[in-house]
Amino acid sequence: MKNIFLILISFLTVSCAAKPVKITLENTLDFDRKGEMVEIRTKILKADFAKQSYVLKNEKSQEVPYQLFIEGSDSLLIFQANVPAGKSVIYTLEKGTPAPVVAKTHARFVPERKDDFAWENDFSAHRMYGPALAPENPSDGVDLWVKCTDSLIVDKFYADELERGISYHENHGLGLDCYDVGHTMGAGGIAPYTTQAWIGNHFDRYEVKAAGPLRSVFTLTYDSVQVDSVYYKKILTITSDAGSMLNKGIVRFEGPEKQMKLAAGIVLHKDKGQLFTDETKQVIAYAENAVSQAGVPQGKNYVGVFVPVVGGDTIEGNNHFMLLSNYTIGKDFTYYFGGGWSQWKFPTGDDWFKAAVQFSKEKQTPLKFTVQ
């Protein structure tokens, strides 16, 4: 009798696990949410991905790519969703074998190019500078590579440049590096601010936590960032999601207690370009002429920064446009940064500015979800 009871419980458990899981997503904002990343703990879904394979489908029964992402002790199901303004949609997770996922984001250390760390998604590509570049006085600012394809281009650009002599500073049909960082914040770097922004140097170590296909996460550690006469450790974790115009940055400074702010900044090049600040002073953005190394016009490139904390202020000085926020040493600080191109998704500066504001609203008002 006891064995029959155990078999019955086992049967019921398997049967329940095999039932489709309904995920309802609700958009409470007045604009469509397209390709927005959703993350749900697998515990909530009651899905055991270690023992069972699943297929995720939208309301049209079309398969939706997903990624399982480990975050501490949690396992997250992440996927891109489309939800019309003021509407709800239902996604279904059911038993089955999912199709291979086409990578839309990637991140890696690039030792063959003086220790760069490079990453990209389907909007743009970026890199930050490592120890081998020390003799050239690099900064901890962010470089921007513009692209006009959903496909990954970073590895191709490096291979073309280093192995075939095809410069990524020129546009060969997929995009180019036409952005100058120097010793600046570049396209959304972050630095301590007292009476000035204290821009750091190259990173000392890196750790890749995930490298796609839909989310890439990595940490760069800077052992010695000067602030006045004191030195701090800077730990910056960056998340790049498919479908996201901006990267997520979580930064922490470790060292002696000190009154300071953090400046999230955009370098202003010789052709100053067009500046934008939203009414909440949580978003700053920039549009400027993009020009190849050979002097060929390439439309406009864009940079944007969003800081979720309310109560910051903007400042322009030392060839930078910055958003200042209060900061406490030893605490994590979250902000968003990134860039784009007029030849991919954002024809005009106003399109970029509008999208940056919508992005800030999306982050402050996430899609609501319920699970059945």
For each residue, the residues with C-beta under 8 A, 3 or more apart:
1: 4 5
2: 5 6
3: 6 7
4: 1 7 8
5: 1 2 8 9
6: 2 3 9 10
7: 3 4 10 11
8: 4 5 11 12
9: 5 6 12 13
10: 6 7 13 14
11: 7 8 14 15
12: 8 9 15 16
13: 9 10 16 17
14: 10 11 17 18
15: 11 12 18 19
16: 12 13 19
17: 13 14 46 47 48 52
18: 14 15 52 95
19: 15 16
20: 92 93 94 95
21: 45 46 47 92 93 94 371 372
22: 90 91 92 371 372
23: 40 45 90 91 92 93 369 370 371
24: 88 89 90 369 370 371 372
25: 38 81 83 88 89 90 91 367 368 369
26: 83 87 88 367 368 369 370
27: 32 33 83 84 85 86 87 88 367
28: 86 365 368
29: 33 85 86 361 362 365
30: 85 86
31: 85 358
32: 27 82 83 84 85
33: 27 29 36 81 82 83 84 362 367
34: 82 243
35: 80 81 82 242 243
36: 33 80 81 82 83 243 362 367
37: 78 79 80 81 214 215 241 242 243 244
38: 25 78 79 80 81 367 369
39: 69 76 77 78
40: 23 44 45 76 77 369 371
41: 44 45 74 75 76 77
42: 45 47 48 49 68 74 75 76 77
43: 46 74 75
44: 40 41 371
45: 21 23 40 41 42 77 93 371
46: 17 21 43
47: 17 21 42 52 54 77 93
48: 17 42 51 52
49: 42 52 53 54 68 75
50:
51: 48
52: 17 18 47 48 49 95
53: 49 95 96 97 98
54: 47 49 93 94 95 96 98
55: 63 93 94 95 96 97 98
56: 63 64 65 66 77 79 91 92 93 98
57: 61 62 63 64 91 92 94
58: 61 62 64 82 89 91
59: 89 90 91
60:
61: 57 58
62: 57 58
63: 55 56 57 98 99
64: 56 57 58 79 80 81 91
65: 56 79 80 98 99 101 102 213 214
66: 56 77 78 79 98 101 214
67: 77 78 79 101 212 213 214 215
68: 42 49 75 76 77 78
69: 39 75 76 77 78 210 215 217
70: 74 75 76 210
71: 74 75 76
72:
73:
74: 41 42 43 70 71
75: 41 42 43 49 68 69 70 71
76: 39 40 41 42 68 69 70 71
77: 39 40 41 42 45 47 56 66 67 68 69 93
78: 37 38 39 66 67 68 69 214 215 241
79: 37 38 56 64 65 66 67 91 214
80: 35 36 37 38 64 65 214 242 243
81: 25 33 35 36 37 38 64 89 91 367
82: 32 33 34 35 36 58 89
83: 25 26 27 32 33 36 87 88 89 367
84: 27 32 33 87 89
85: 27 29 30 31 32
86: 27 28 29 30
87: 26 27 83 84
88: 24 25 26 27 83
89: 24 25 58 59 81 82 83 84
90: 22 23 24 25 59
91: 22 23 25 56 57 58 59 64 79 81
92: 20 21 22 23 56 57
93: 20 21 23 45 47 54 55 56 77
94: 20 21 54 55 57
95: 18 20 52 53 54 55
96: 53 54 55
97: 53 55
98: 53 54 55 56 63 65 66 101
99: 63 65
100:
101: 65 66 67 98 213 214
102: 65 213
103: 106 152 212 213 214
104: 121 122 150 152 212 213 214 242 243
105: 119 120 121 122 152 212 213 214 215 216 240 241 242
106: 103 119 120 152 154 155 211 212 213 216
107: 117 118 119 120 208 210 211 212 216 217 218 238 240
108: 117 118 119 154 208 211
109: 115 116 117 130 206 208
110: 113 115 116 117 118 127 158
111: 115 132
112: 158 162
113: 110 116 158 161 162
114: 129 130 132 133
115: 109 110 111 129 130 131 132 133 202
116: 109 110 113 127 128 129 130 133
117: 107 108 109 110 127 128 129 130 203 206 218 220
118: 107 108 110 125 126 127 154 158
119: 105 106 107 108 125 126 127 154 216 218 238 240 247
120: 105 106 107 124 125 126 145 147 152 153 154 240
121: 104 105 124 216 240 241 242 243 244
122: 104 105 150 242 243
123: 147 243 244 245 338 340 344 345
124: 120 121 144 145 146 147 338 339 340 341
125: 118 119 120 144 145 146 147 153 154 157 175
126: 118 119 120 142 143 144 145 187 247 338 339
127: 110 116 117 118 119 142 143 145
128: 116 117 140 141 142 143 203 220
129: 114 115 116 117 133 138 139 140 143 181 202 203
130: 109 114 115 116 117 133 202 203 206
131: 115 134 202 203 204
132: 111 114 115
133: 114 115 116 129 130 136 138 202
134: 131 137 138 201 202
135:
136: 133
137: 134 183 201
138: 129 133 134 181 183 201 202
139: 129 181 182 183 184 185 186 189 199 200 201
140: 128 129 189 191 199 200 201 202 203 222 225 234 236
141: 128 181 182 183 184 185 186 187 189 199 267
142: 126 127 128 181 185 186 187 188 189 337
143: 126 127 128 129 177 179 181 186 187
144: 124 125 126 177 179 186 187 301 303 339
145: 120 124 125 126 127 153 154 157 168 175 176 177 179
146: 124 125 175 176 178 179 290 298 301 339 340 341 343 344
147: 120 123 124 125 153 174 175 341 344
148: 174 175 341 343 344
149: 153 174 175 344
150: 104 122
151: 174
152: 103 104 105 106 120 155 156
153: 120 125 145 147 149 156 157 174 175
154: 106 108 118 119 120 125 145 157 158
155: 106 152 158 159
156: 152 153 159 160 174
157: 125 145 153 154 160 161 168 174 177
158: 110 112 113 118 154 155 161 162 168
159: 155 156 162 163 164
160: 156 157 163 164 165 166 167 168 172
161: 113 157 158 164 165 166 167 168
162: 112 113 158 159
163: 159 160
164: 159 160 161
165: 160 161
166: 160 161 172
167: 160 161 170 293
168: 145 157 158 160 161 176 177
169: 176 177 178 292 293 294
170: 167 176 292 293 294 296
171: 174 175 176 292 296 298
172: 160 166 176
173:
174: 147 148 149 151 153 156 157 171
175: 125 145 146 147 148 149 153 171 341 343 344
176: 145 146 168 169 170 171 172 292 298
177: 143 144 145 157 168 169
178: 146 169 290 291 292 293 298 301
179: 143 144 145 146 186 187 290 301 339
180: 267 269
181: 129 138 139 141 142 143 184 186 187 267
182: 139 141 267
183: 137 138 139 141 199
184: 139 141 181 189 199 265 267 319 320
185: 139 141 142 188 189 190 191 197 199 263 264 265 266 267 320 322
186: 139 141 142 143 144 179 181 189 266 267
187: 126 141 142 143 144 179 181 266 267 303 337 338 339
188: 142 185 246 247 249 264 265 266 303 304 305 337 338 339
189: 139 140 141 142 184 185 186 199 264 265 337
190: 185 236 249 251 262 263 264 265 333 335 337
191: 140 185 197 198 199 200 225 262 263 265
192: 197 198 225 227 232 253 260 261 262 263 327
193: 196 197 198 260 261 262 263 322 324
194: 198 227 228 259 260 261
195:
196: 193 318
197: 185 191 192 193 263 265 318 320 322
198: 191 192 193 194 225 226 227 228
199: 139 140 141 183 184 185 189 191
200: 139 140 191 222 224 225 226 234
201: 134 137 138 139 140 222 224 225
202: 115 129 130 131 133 134 138 140 222
203: 117 128 129 130 131 140 206 220 221 222 236
204: 131 221 222 223
205: 220 221 223
206: 109 117 130 203 218 219 220 221
207: 218 219 221
208: 107 108 109 211 216 217 218
209: 217 218 219 237
210: 69 70 107 215 216 217 218
211: 106 107 108 208 216 218
212: 67 103 104 105 106 107 215 216
213: 65 67 101 102 103 104 105 106 242
214: 37 65 66 67 78 79 80 101 103 104 105 241 242
215: 37 67 69 78 105 210 212 239 240 241 242
216: 105 106 107 119 121 208 210 211 212 239 240
217: 69 107 208 209 210 237 238 239 240
218: 107 117 119 206 207 208 209 210 211 237 238
219: 206 207 209 235 236 237 238
220: 117 128 203 205 206 235 236 238
221: 203 204 205 206 207 233 234 235 236
222: 140 200 201 202 203 204 225 233 234 235 236
223: 204 205 233
224: 200 201 231 232 233
225: 140 191 192 198 200 201 222 231 232 233 234 253
226: 198 200 229 230 231 232
227: 192 194 198 230 231 232 258 260
228: 194 198 258
229: 226
230: 226 227 255 256 258
231: 224 225 226 227 255
232: 192 224 225 226 227 253 254 255 256 329
233: 221 222 223 224 225 253 254 255
234: 140 200 221 222 225 251 252 253
235: 219 220 221 222 251 252 253 254
236: 140 190 203 219 220 221 222 249 250 251
237: 209 217 218 219 249 250 251
238: 107 119 217 218 219 220 247 248 249
239: 215 216 217 247 248 249 250
240: 105 107 119 120 121 215 216 217 244 247 248
241: 37 78 105 121 214 215 244 248
242: 35 37 80 104 105 121 122 213 214 215
243: 34 35 36 37 80 104 121 122 123
244: 37 121 123 240 241 247 248 338 359
245: 123 304 338 340 345 355 356 359
246: 188 304 305 306 336 337 338 356 359
247: 119 126 188 238 239 240 244 336 337 338
248: 238 239 240 241 244 334 335 336
249: 188 190 236 237 238 239 334 335 336 337
250: 236 237 239 332 333 334
251: 190 234 235 236 237 262 332 333 335
252: 234 235 330 331 332 333
253: 192 225 232 233 234 235 327 329 330
254: 232 233 235 329 330
255: 230 231 232 233 258 329
256: 230 232 329
257: 329
258: 227 228 230 255 329
259: 194
260: 192 193 194 227 327 329
261: 192 193 194 324 325 326 327
262: 190 191 192 193 251 324 325 327 333 335
263: 185 190 191 192 193 197 315 320 322 323 324
264: 185 188 189 190 284 305 307 322 323 325 335 337
265: 184 185 188 189 190 191 197 305 320 321 322 323
266: 185 186 187 188 284 285 286 303 305 320 321 322
267: 141 180 181 182 184 185 186 187 319 320
268: 272 273 275 286 316 319 320 321
269: 180 272 273 288 319
270:
271: 288 289
272: 268 269 275 288
273: 268 269 286 287 288 289
274: 286 287 288 349
275: 268 272 284 285 286 316 321
276: 283 284 285 286 287 349 353 356
277: 281 283 284 285 314
278: 281 282 283 356 357 360
279:
280: 283 310 360
281: 277 278 312 313 314 323
282: 278 306 307 308 309 310 312 323 360
283: 276 277 278 280 304 305 306 356 357 360
284: 264 266 275 276 277 304 305 314 321 322 323
285: 266 275 276 277 302 303 304 305 352 353 356
286: 266 268 273 274 275 276 302 303 304 321
287: 273 274 276 300 301 302 348 349 352 353
288: 269 271 272 273 274 300 301 302
289: 271 273 297 299 300
290: 146 178 179 297 298 299 300 301 341 342
291: 178 295 296 297 298
292: 169 170 171 176 178 295 296 298
293: 167 169 170 178
294: 169 170
295: 291 292
296: 170 171 291 292
297: 289 290 291
298: 146 171 176 178 290 291 292 301 341 343
299: 289 290 341 342 343
300: 287 288 289 290 341 342 348 349
301: 144 146 178 179 287 288 290 298 339 340 341 342
302: 285 286 287 288 339 340 341 342 346 349 352
303: 144 187 188 266 285 286 337 338 339
304: 188 245 246 283 284 285 286 336 337 338 339 340 352 356 359
305: 188 246 264 265 266 283 284 285 323 335 336 337
306: 246 282 283 335 336 337 356 359 360 363
307: 264 282 312 323 325 335 336
308: 282 334 335 336 360 363 364
309: 282 312 325 326 333
310: 280 282
311: 325 326
312: 281 282 307 309 323 324 325 326
313: 281 323 324
314: 277 281 284 321 322 323 324
315: 263 321 322 324
316: 268 275 320 321 322
317: 320 322
318: 196 197
319: 184 267 268 269
320: 184 185 197 263 265 266 267 268 316 317
321: 265 266 268 275 284 286 314 315 316
322: 185 193 197 263 264 265 266 284 314 315 316 317
323: 263 264 265 281 282 284 305 307 312 313 314
324: 193 261 262 263 312 313 314 315
325: 261 262 264 307 309 311 312 333 335
326: 261 309 311 312
327: 192 253 260 261 262 331 333
328: 331
329: 232 253 254 255 256 257 258 260
330: 252 253 254
331: 252 327 328
332: 250 251 252
333: 190 250 251 252 262 309 325 327
334: 248 249 250 308
335: 190 248 249 251 262 264 305 306 307 308 325
336: 246 247 248 249 304 305 306 307 308 359 360 363
337: 142 187 188 189 190 246 247 249 264 303 304 305 306
338: 123 124 126 187 188 244 245 246 247 303 304
339: 124 126 144 146 179 187 188 301 302 303 304
340: 123 124 146 245 301 302 304 344 345 346 352
341: 124 146 147 148 175 290 298 299 300 301 302 344 345 346
342: 290 299 300 301 302 346 347 348
343: 146 148 175 298 299
344: 123 146 147 148 149 175 340 341
345: 123 245 340 341
346: 302 340 341 342 349 351 352 355
347: 342 351
348: 287 300 342 351 352
349: 274 276 287 300 302 346 352 353
350: 353 354
351: 346 347 348 354 355
352: 285 287 302 304 340 346 348 349 355 356
353: 276 285 287 349 350 356 357
354: 350 351 357 358
355: 245 346 351 352 358 359
356: 245 246 276 278 283 285 304 306 352 353 359 360
357: 278 283 353 354 360 361
358: 31 354 355 361 362
359: 244 245 246 304 306 336 355 356 362 363
360: 278 280 282 283 306 308 336 356 357 363 364
361: 29 357 358 364 365
362: 29 33 36 358 359 365 366
363: 306 308 336 359 360 366
364: 308 360 361
365: 28 29 361 362
366: 362 363
367: 25 26 27 33 36 38 81 83
368: 25 26 28
369: 23 24 25 26 38 40
370: 23 24 26
371: 21 22 23 24 40 44 45
372: 21 22 24
